[in-house]
Amino acid sequence: MDEVWERLIPDARDRVDAVLLERGLLPAIVVLRGECGLDPVPGLYEAQEAVVRRRHCLIDRGLLEVAPRQELDVADVLATARAITSPVVAVEALWDGDTQGWMVYLLAIVDRPGQHHERFDEVPLASIRHGSDLRLFNGQVPPWPEAIEAQQIGGAVAARLGVPFHFTSPETPDIDLARWWDGRPAGILQRRYRYVGPEDVLAAVTPDDSGQRITSADELVAWMAVQAPAERREPHTFVIDVAGGLRVAPRRSEHVACAGGRPVLSAGEIGFTRQGGRWTVTEVSNQSTGYCPEPSSWPAVAAACEQAGLVHPGGFTAAFEFRRCTLCDQINIVKDDDLACAVCGGELPREWNVSC
């Protein structure tokens, strides 16, 4: 029996029970600490534990009904994520706690400045709680069912969105843990390129469209294995998403479809071969008239290749300069340093200006 509860006189126990039945845990904790004449007054966590234990006793006796926990549905969480107007770059599970115990929040990490990071923000998708911390005392946890469900739901939603899923510590609840955005490569902080191509191409992109995300050589091998032999020999369409990940698609795919309609850090064409037991990038360019990335977008490409364990050439093997004509609005590829518009002959700016 709980030591704090044993110290209460019968009238005080009845008072706590009445508040617990009518108003819930927090008011009952307040009554226990402030209106029951205990000396010394129990600490907050002692009182919480006593009231939680008492609540379970009332449930076992059939005096207190517990509303059934509503199961999370992948489709509902996915719909919430897709309703977010800013690009979702990751799904993260994060521990949090209150007077009832630990819970897990599922968060969408989005591409906009936020309260906790200069480049990324978080949007709540769902919260998961399976019980109080009393489970620690009766041996029900670990493993934590909240963490298991968060991994299942969060992982499924992330896979449908084509973004990474992150959960720093599924085995052990804690606060102030490393976040997804901690340790992002420096290239993640560079310019974002929005789509500037034909509107009908963008309109044809569906929520499920995106290229294959490559995070390891094994994933590249698996993707290459399902491509037609002719496709394997050709360079492939690629983008670097705003999470810093490499995405690939067959060569004739639109870059905006490979990116799922989202902004990118770079885009172009890329070719791979296996050399000396490792997969190597043999050719790579920034040739994408849909995004028109600068040659200076290379660091994002290099970082994504290195994260995937791919050897790269150290720079674009073919680099393109794009400019928008300020007179006729035509996007040009600059050749041989000739800054003259191919359509109207007007002088092109010396600095990149495509989406300015």
ABEGO torsion letter per residue (X at the ends): XBAAAAABBAAAAAAAAAAAAAAEAAAAAAAAAAAAGBOBBBBAAAAAAAAAAAAAAAAAAGABBBBBBBBBBAAAAAAAAAABABBBABBBBBBBBBAAEBBBBBBBBBBBBBAABAABBBBBABBBBAEBAAAAAAGAOOBBAAAAAAAAAAAAAAAAAGBBBBBABAABBBBGBBBAABGBBAAAABBBBBBABBAAAAAABBAABEBBBBABAAAAAAAAAABBAAAAABBBBBBBBAAGBBBBBBAABBAAAAAGGBBBABBEBBBBBBBGGBBBBABBBABBAAAGBBAAAAAAAAAAAAAAGBBBAGEBABBBBBBBBAAAGBBBBBBGGBBBBAAAGBBBBABBAAAX
